[in-house]
Amino acid sequence: MSLGKTASLEVRTPEGISFSLPLASPISRAVAWLLDGCVIVAIIFGISLAMGILATLFAGVPVINEFISDFAQAIQVFLVFIVTIFYGITLEWLWNGRTLGKRLLGLQVVDERGLNLSLRQIMLRNFFRILDVMPTLFYLIGATSCLLSKRCQRLGDIAAGTLVIRRMKLPEPAIDQVLAKTGYNSFSGWPHLEARLRQRATPEEAQIAFDSLLRRDELDPASRLSVFARVADHFRSYAEFPEEATLGLSDEQYVRNVVDTLYRKSVVV
């Protein structure tokens, strides 16, 4: 893999739906890490400043003064370690595989098998970052691993089974053209389930649902039924609407409701 070129991750869901995700290049990952590094330095500076103020306030207490004098360097090293590691763990867990730098660059950590990212994976890949921040041989190994890996994986990614992908911003499709004859969206009576569907569906999955409607007339009847059955089953796993909302809906009508929910009410970005 070259520095500026990205490969793609092919993901196939259990329902048989396939889509590809572009992998982040070493350059984009490096820029994201530099941005995160600036945030980490600012956090460490703020904590150090607060500790300095506290040390000044308690300068007259012999025990505290002696402790700070003896362990000042150890405290600084420990502080750098804690902030560096738990900055990544906390944000990647809360923001679904993203830190501030990754969000700004449109990057996201994902499971290499297309499964949900687990806390164990997030912790493992971030604890391996200890090797990356070392300025000696370990740093060289981590950087070399990322550059030479076909999927741009550093040591932590390989150990945790994760990849960093680049989320593409998809243009808003011609929804009115596809849904011109669509009637009432029966999902609209359950806004909390619609919100859950929007939260869980990726832009790529939303595009698959839209494309299936756009190209439905190009399919023979058997293929059309099969495609919409798979797409509908996939989105059913994200949000289970009550029987009142789905009674009498064909798989194709179900997908129409999904597209209407994802695009007309809140475009997936």
Sequence and secondary structure as in RCSB ss.txt:
>XXXX:A:sequence
MSLGKTASLEVRTPEGISFSLPLASPISRAVAWLLDGCVIVAIIFGISLAMGILATLFAGVPVINEFISDFAQAI
QVFLVFIVTIFYGITLEWLWNGRTLGKRLLGLQVVDERGLNLSLRQIMLRNFFRILDVMPTLFYLIGATSCLLSK
RCQRLGDIAAGTLVIRRMKLPEPAIDQVLAKTGYNSFSGWPHLEARLRQRATPEEAQIAFDSLLRRDELDPASRL
SVFARVADHFRSYAEFPEEATLGLSDEQYVRNVVDTLYRKSVVV
>XXXX:A:secstr
  SS   EEEEE TTS EEEEEB  HHHHHHHHHHHHHHHHHHHHHHHHHHHHHHHHTTT HHHHHHHHHHHHHH
HHHHHHHHHHHHHHHHHHHTTS  HHHHHHTEEEEETTS    HHHHHHHHHTHHHHH SSHHHHHHHHHHHHST
T   HHHHHHTEEEEE        HHHHSTT    GGGG HHHHHHHHHH  HHHHHHHHHHHHTGGGS HHHHH
HHHHHHHHHHHTT    HHHHTT  HHHHHHHHHIIIIIIS   
